[in-house]
Amino acid sequence: MNMHDLRDIESEIDKIKDWLTWSKVGDKFIYYRGFLAGDMKEEDPKVVRLAKRIQEVVNQLYETKVITLIQRKVDKEIYEYIAIKT
């Protein structure tokens, strides 16, 4: 993994953290758009790292009841993964 990839991934994580800072209970945030499970098996290692890191962070927030999670189908194998602040 090169440092540029790491910065890109952490930038996406920072967007989630920033949203948590200013959001109110009930606010929604699209934290991923695509097919998360499929992207974790993608050939591009950067896509895999991003998908896994986002899933890791979001799962931790969900398990600690900071957010709840929903998804909305946009197109064939394209979803919006949405966090709702609790």
Backbone bond lengths (Angstrom), bond angles and torsions (degrees), N, CA, C in turn:
res aa  C-N    CA-C-N  psi(-1)  N-CA   C-N-CA  omega(-1)  CA-C   N-CA-C  phi
1 M - - - 1.462 - - 1.526 107.69 -
2 N 1.316 115.58 128.50 1.463 116.89 176.76 1.526 109.70 -90.84
3 M 1.317 115.76 165.33 1.468 120.22 -174.85 1.525 112.10 -65.03
4 H 1.331 117.29 -32.02 1.466 119.80 178.40 1.526 110.29 -61.57
5 D 1.326 117.08 -43.98 1.467 120.88 178.68 1.527 110.83 -61.76
6 L 1.315 116.01 -43.19 1.467 120.73 -179.74 1.526 110.75 -62.01
7 R 1.329 117.42 -42.03 1.475 120.73 178.32 1.520 110.92 -63.74
8 D 1.336 117.38 -40.90 1.462 120.89 178.94 1.524 111.06 -61.49
9 I 1.325 115.88 -44.24 1.464 120.81 -179.06 1.522 109.68 -65.12
10 E 1.317 116.63 -47.58 1.468 119.47 -178.75 1.523 111.18 -66.99
11 S 1.317 118.56 -28.24 1.461 121.92 175.17 1.531 110.16 -62.94
12 E 1.319 116.49 -40.66 1.465 120.46 177.20 1.535 110.89 -66.06
13 I 1.310 117.09 -38.86 1.470 121.45 177.45 1.528 109.30 -66.49
14 D 1.315 117.49 -39.36 1.471 121.18 178.30 1.526 111.35 -60.98
15 K 1.320 117.57 -35.21 1.470 120.44 177.77 1.531 110.60 -61.59
16 I 1.318 116.42 -40.42 1.478 120.48 177.59 1.526 109.40 -65.30
17 K 1.323 116.85 -46.66 1.468 120.85 -179.08 1.522 111.29 -63.54
18 D 1.329 117.69 -41.00 1.466 121.02 177.48 1.522 110.60 -61.28
19 W 1.322 116.43 -44.35 1.469 120.65 178.57 1.529 109.74 -58.93
20 L 1.316 117.61 -43.93 1.467 120.27 -179.84 1.523 111.62 -61.05
21 T 1.314 116.90 -32.92 1.465 122.02 -178.33 1.526 111.59 -66.58
22 W 1.323 117.77 -44.93 1.467 120.18 -174.16 1.525 113.88 -100.03
23 S 1.310 118.77 -10.50 1.467 120.21 -175.26 1.522 111.74 -78.67
24 K 1.333 113.53 159.80 1.463 121.77 176.62 1.520 108.31 -111.27
25 V 1.321 116.32 163.97 1.462 121.38 176.69 1.529 108.90 -54.21
26 G 1.328 115.22 130.68 1.457 120.91 179.78 1.519 114.05 95.78
27 D 1.338 117.74 -15.57 1.466 120.24 177.48 1.521 109.89 -66.70
28 K 1.337 115.29 147.88 1.462 121.71 -178.65 1.521 110.42 -114.82
29 F 1.330 114.74 151.41 1.454 121.74 -179.94 1.532 108.95 -145.74
30 I 1.326 116.78 125.27 1.461 120.34 175.34 1.527 106.91 -81.50
31 Y 1.319 115.59 109.34 1.453 119.51 -175.57 1.525 112.93 -96.13
32 Y 1.331 117.44 -11.29 1.462 120.35 178.21 1.513 108.87 -160.47
33 R 1.313 115.65 141.51 1.461 121.75 176.03 1.522 107.62 -130.28
34 G 1.312 116.41 123.52 1.455 122.24 -177.10 1.513 108.90 148.81
35 F 1.308 116.05 -144.12 1.468 122.11 176.94 1.520 106.03 -129.33
36 L 1.321 115.76 90.65 1.460 122.68 -168.48 1.525 112.53 -54.28
37 A 1.318 118.24 -48.73 1.466 120.55 -178.93 1.525 110.66 -62.49
38 G 1.307 117.36 -42.23 1.461 121.21 178.54 1.513 112.33 -68.22
39 D 1.336 116.39 -37.58 1.464 120.36 -179.13 1.531 111.64 -66.42
40 M 1.327 117.29 -24.65 1.465 120.08 177.59 1.527 111.35 -71.91
41 K 1.325 116.85 -11.84 1.473 122.02 179.00 1.529 111.48 -113.71
42 E 1.311 116.57 8.38 1.470 123.33 -177.44 1.534 110.83 -61.53
43 E 1.301 116.92 155.17 1.470 121.33 178.17 1.524 112.12 -73.03
44 D 1.314 117.21 -30.22 1.466 121.02 -179.31 1.527 109.14 -76.63
45 P 1.332 118.21 114.01 1.465 120.26 -176.39 1.532 113.44 -61.48
46 K 1.333 117.71 -28.92 1.466 119.71 179.08 1.527 110.12 -66.47
47 V 1.320 116.96 -41.42 1.470 121.24 178.31 1.527 109.54 -62.66
48 V 1.320 116.82 -42.76 1.469 121.51 179.59 1.527 110.48 -62.01
49 R 1.333 116.69 -47.22 1.473 119.90 -179.56 1.523 111.51 -62.21
50 L 1.332 116.52 -42.68 1.461 120.21 179.41 1.525 110.58 -62.83
51 A 1.314 116.96 -48.85 1.471 120.91 -178.46 1.524 110.92 -60.42
52 K 1.313 117.05 -45.09 1.472 120.22 -178.86 1.518 111.90 -66.76
53 R 1.327 117.00 -40.80 1.473 120.13 -178.66 1.527 110.87 -67.04
54 I 1.322 116.11 -43.63 1.462 119.19 177.91 1.524 109.91 -62.55
55 Q 1.318 117.58 -45.18 1.461 121.07 179.45 1.530 111.09 -60.03
56 E 1.322 116.61 -40.63 1.463 121.42 178.91 1.531 111.17 -61.05
57 V 1.314 117.02 -48.97 1.463 121.73 -178.57 1.524 111.22 -65.19
58 V 1.314 116.60 -46.36 1.465 121.00 -178.17 1.529 110.65 -65.16
59 N 1.315 117.95 -41.20 1.466 120.30 178.38 1.524 111.41 -61.96
60 Q 1.327 116.89 -40.03 1.462 120.33 178.54 1.537 110.21 -62.91
61 L 1.318 116.96 -43.63 1.468 120.54 178.23 1.525 111.29 -64.71
62 Y 1.318 116.85 -37.95 1.468 121.56 178.54 1.529 110.47 -66.70
63 E 1.323 116.51 -46.02 1.465 120.93 -178.31 1.521 112.17 -63.59
64 T 1.325 117.25 -28.51 1.469 120.55 178.83 1.527 111.60 -94.26
65 K 1.339 115.53 10.01 1.465 123.36 175.13 1.525 114.68 62.89
66 V 1.327 116.56 27.59 1.463 121.53 175.29 1.524 109.67 -79.12
67 I 1.333 115.42 -33.89 1.467 121.80 179.72 1.517 109.65 -136.36
68 T 1.318 114.87 162.67 1.462 121.81 165.79 1.529 105.71 -118.83
69 L 1.313 116.33 161.36 1.458 120.11 -171.42 1.519 111.96 -124.31
70 I 1.315 115.38 139.80 1.459 122.01 172.05 1.524 107.64 -138.82
71 Q 1.317 115.38 167.60 1.465 118.95 173.45 1.513 108.74 -140.97
72 R 1.331 114.07 153.78 1.461 120.81 -179.35 1.528 107.21 -129.76
73 K 1.332 115.79 129.80 1.461 119.83 178.42 1.516 108.71 -78.22
74 V 1.322 115.91 128.38 1.455 122.41 -178.07 1.524 109.99 -103.21
75 D 1.319 116.02 -39.70 1.461 122.52 -177.87 1.530 106.94 -159.44
76 K 1.306 116.44 -179.78 1.458 119.77 178.43 1.528 109.43 -58.36
77 E 1.312 115.91 118.45 1.461 124.45 -179.34 1.534 114.22 58.35
78 I 1.322 117.24 24.29 1.465 122.60 173.16 1.523 107.30 -123.64
79 Y 1.313 115.27 122.22 1.455 122.02 -179.61 1.519 109.87 -127.87
80 E 1.308 115.26 154.63 1.456 121.57 166.65 1.521 105.93 -104.09
81 Y 1.313 115.81 123.73 1.458 122.47 178.61 1.518 106.24 -97.91
82 I 1.328 115.21 121.62 1.465 120.77 -168.49 1.528 110.52 -121.37
83 A 1.320 115.35 131.57 1.456 121.90 173.37 1.530 108.16 -100.34
84 I 1.319 115.83 140.37 1.470 121.80 175.55 1.533 106.51 -121.35
85 K 1.309 115.49 124.43 1.463 119.35 -179.22 1.521 110.23 -70.08
86 T 1.337 115.61 132.93 1.476 120.51 -179.26 1.518 111.19 -107.54
